[in-house]
Amino acid sequence: MARYKFIERDFPHIVETRVSERGLGSKRDAMNDFHARHGIKAHLRHGRYKDGCRYIRWYFAHREMAEKFRAKFAKERM
């Protein structure tokens, strides 16, 4: 059985969220619940900025979903 491979070009709309020093905790659970409520699979990548802060990039296939996610999570301070 072939394993599903995440291809970034299939998900062109990206929302980047910054991770605080404490980590995400319940915030990440809320983000995953957002995906479950809208019936979409979460696609994400982790990384670090040059100054050492961590971030998570969430990838969406549809612009409308990315905008909803951004409005709910990306503008909030973590």
Backbone as JSON, one array per atom type, in Angstrom:
{
  "sequence": "MARYKFIERDFPHIVETRVSERGLGSKRDAMNDFHARHGIKAHLRHGRYKDGCRYIRWYFAHREMAEKFRAKFAKERM",
  "N": [[0.84, -1.18, 0.0], [0.59, 2.14, -0.9], [1.96, 4.94, 0.72], [0.51, 7.99, 1.76], [1.83, 10.97, 0.52], [2.75, 14.16, 1.47], [2.54, 16.92, -0.52], [3.78, 20.02, -1.1], [3.07, 21.83, -3.15], [0.46, 21.22, -3.72], [-0.88, 22.42, -1.71], [-1.12, 25.46, -1.58], [-1.63, 27.67, 0.07], [-0.47, 29.25, 2.86], [-0.23, 29.48, 6.36], [1.49, 30.93, 8.9], [2.38, 30.31, 12.19], [3.62, 31.52, 15.22], [5.53, 29.99, 17.78], [5.42, 30.1, 21.21], [7.75, 30.49, 23.97], [6.85, 28.78, 25.92], [5.67, 26.83, 24.5], [3.02, 25.24, 22.58], [0.82, 23.8, 23.72], [-2.49, 23.75, 24.8], [-3.31, 25.38, 22.73], [-2.4, 24.24, 20.35], [-4.0, 21.97, 20.33], [-6.48, 23.2, 19.93], [-6.07, 24.19, 17.37], [-5.8, 21.81, 15.91], [-8.36, 20.81, 16.37], [-9.83, 22.66, 14.91], [-9.24, 21.88, 12.28], [-10.41, 19.32, 12.31], [-13.13, 19.94, 12.76], [-13.75, 21.22, 10.36], [-13.42, 19.21, 8.6], [-10.96, 18.62, 7.34], [-7.62, 17.49, 6.65], [-4.82, 18.02, 8.69], [-1.93, 19.66, 7.62], [1.35, 20.3, 8.2], [4.45, 21.95, 8.97], [7.42, 22.19, 10.92], [9.76, 24.56, 12.28], [12.59, 26.83, 12.77], [13.23, 30.28, 13.34], [15.92, 32.55, 12.44], [16.6, 33.93, 14.75], [16.08, 32.11, 16.71], [13.48, 31.62, 17.6], [10.65, 29.48, 17.49], [8.46, 28.16, 14.92], [5.38, 27.21, 13.31], [4.26, 26.11, 10.24], [1.26, 26.05, 8.6], [-0.45, 24.38, 6.09], [-2.75, 24.89, 3.47], [-5.23, 23.87, 1.1], [-7.26, 25.42, 0.1], [-8.0, 28.83, -0.23], [-9.97, 30.15, 1.29], [-10.27, 28.59, 3.62], [-7.72, 28.89, 4.69], [-7.76, 31.62, 5.27], [-9.78, 31.72, 7.23], [-8.57, 30.19, 9.24], [-6.29, 31.76, 9.74], [-7.51, 34.11, 10.69], [-8.53, 33.2, 13.08], [-6.33, 32.11, 14.56], [-3.64, 33.04, 13.85], [-3.38, 35.79, 14.34], [-3.48, 36.05, 17.03], [-1.56, 36.46, 19.99], [0.98, 34.29, 21.1]],
  "CA": [[0.0, 0.0, 0.0], [1.36, 3.39, -0.99], [1.72, 5.88, 1.8], [0.21, 9.33, 1.27], [2.93, 11.9, 0.67], [2.35, 15.56, 1.48], [3.23, 17.69, -1.55], [3.48, 21.41, -0.78], [2.45, 22.56, -4.26], [-0.97, 20.94, -3.67], [-1.43, 23.22, -0.62], [-0.37, 26.71, -1.79], [-1.97, 28.74, 1.03], [0.31, 28.98, 4.06], [-0.41, 30.33, 7.53], [2.6, 30.67, 9.81], [2.1, 30.68, 13.57], [4.82, 31.53, 16.06], [5.41, 29.18, 18.99], [6.02, 30.81, 22.35], [8.76, 29.73, 24.73], [6.15, 27.76, 26.7], [5.12, 25.82, 23.6], [1.65, 25.47, 22.17], [-0.13, 23.25, 24.69], [-3.89, 23.66, 24.38], [-3.47, 26.12, 21.47], [-2.25, 23.28, 19.25], [-5.22, 21.16, 20.34], [-7.53, 24.01, 19.29], [-5.77, 24.24, 15.93], [-6.16, 20.51, 15.35], [-9.83, 20.73, 16.41], [-10.3, 23.46, 13.77], [-9.16, 21.02, 11.11], [-11.4, 18.25, 12.45], [-14.48, 20.52, 12.58], [-13.96, 21.56, 8.96], [-13.26, 18.0, 7.81], [-9.74, 18.64, 6.54], [-6.45, 16.91, 7.29], [-3.81, 19.02, 9.01], [-0.61, 19.54, 7.01], [2.17, 21.31, 8.85], [5.91, 21.8, 9.06], [8.01, 22.92, 12.03], [11.06, 25.15, 11.99], [13.08, 27.9, 13.65], [13.75, 31.5, 12.73], [17.34, 32.75, 12.73], [16.77, 34.4, 16.12], [15.85, 31.0, 17.63], [12.06, 31.4, 17.85], [10.08, 28.39, 16.71], [7.22, 28.45, 14.21], [4.71, 26.11, 12.6], [3.58, 26.51, 9.01], [0.08, 25.24, 8.29], [-0.7, 24.43, 4.65], [-4.16, 24.71, 3.09], [-5.5, 23.79, -0.33], [-8.23, 26.44, -0.27], [-7.72, 30.14, 0.36], [-10.98, 30.51, 2.29], [-9.94, 27.89, 4.87], [-6.52, 29.52, 5.22], [-8.15, 32.9, 5.85], [-10.5, 31.44, 8.48], [-7.58, 29.75, 10.21], [-5.47, 32.93, 10.08], [-8.31, 35.02, 11.5], [-8.73, 32.62, 14.41], [-5.13, 31.76, 15.3], [-2.38, 33.7, 13.53], [-3.32, 37.15, 14.86], [-3.38, 35.99, 18.48], [-0.19, 36.31, 20.54], [1.14, 33.02, 21.8]],
  "C": [[0.88, 1.24, 0.0], [0.97, 4.32, 0.14], [1.49, 7.26, 1.21], [1.39, 10.24, 1.54], [2.41, 13.33, 0.52], [3.19, 16.31, 0.45], [2.81, 19.15, -1.39], [2.78, 22.15, -1.92], [0.94, 22.31, -4.33], [-1.67, 21.78, -2.59], [-0.73, 24.59, -0.64], [-0.62, 27.81, -0.76], [-1.36, 28.39, 2.39], [-0.02, 29.99, 5.14], [0.69, 29.95, 8.51], [2.23, 31.17, 11.2], [3.39, 30.55, 14.38], [4.55, 30.73, 17.33], [6.11, 29.91, 20.12], [7.03, 29.92, 23.04], [8.1, 28.59, 25.52], [5.67, 26.62, 25.82], [3.66, 26.12, 23.31], [0.62, 24.96, 23.16], [-1.53, 23.14, 24.13], [-4.15, 24.41, 23.08], [-3.35, 25.16, 20.29], [-3.46, 22.36, 19.18], [-6.36, 21.9, 19.66], [-7.32, 24.09, 17.79], [-6.13, 22.91, 15.25], [-7.68, 20.31, 15.35], [-10.44, 21.54, 15.26], [-10.31, 22.61, 12.51], [-10.22, 19.93, 11.16], [-12.82, 18.78, 12.21], [-14.78, 20.82, 11.12], [-13.72, 20.37, 8.02], [-12.04, 17.99, 6.9], [-8.59, 18.04, 7.34], [-5.42, 18.01, 7.52], [-2.49, 18.69, 8.32], [0.24, 20.66, 7.58], [3.64, 20.94, 8.79], [6.4, 22.67, 10.22], [9.34, 23.51, 11.6], [11.44, 26.19, 13.01], [13.5, 29.09, 12.81], [15.22, 31.63, 13.1], [17.58, 33.21, 14.16], [16.45, 33.32, 17.16], [14.4, 30.71, 17.94], [11.54, 30.27, 16.95], [8.8, 28.85, 16.02], [6.64, 27.15, 13.65], [4.04, 26.71, 11.38], [2.47, 25.53, 8.74], [-0.25, 25.45, 6.82], [-2.15, 24.1, 4.35], [-4.3, 24.68, 1.58], [-6.4, 24.92, -0.79], [-7.96, 27.73, 0.49], [-8.7, 30.5, 1.47], [-10.69, 29.85, 3.64], [-8.71, 28.53, 5.51], [-6.86, 30.85, 5.88], [-8.92, 32.72, 7.16], [-9.52, 31.06, 9.58], [-6.73, 30.92, 10.68], [-6.24, 33.88, 11.0], [-8.46, 34.5, 12.94], [-7.44, 32.48, 15.22], [-3.9, 32.63, 15.05], [-2.28, 35.1, 14.12], [-3.2, 37.19, 16.38], [-1.92, 35.85, 18.9], [-0.12, 34.99, 21.27], [2.22, 33.12, 22.83]]
}
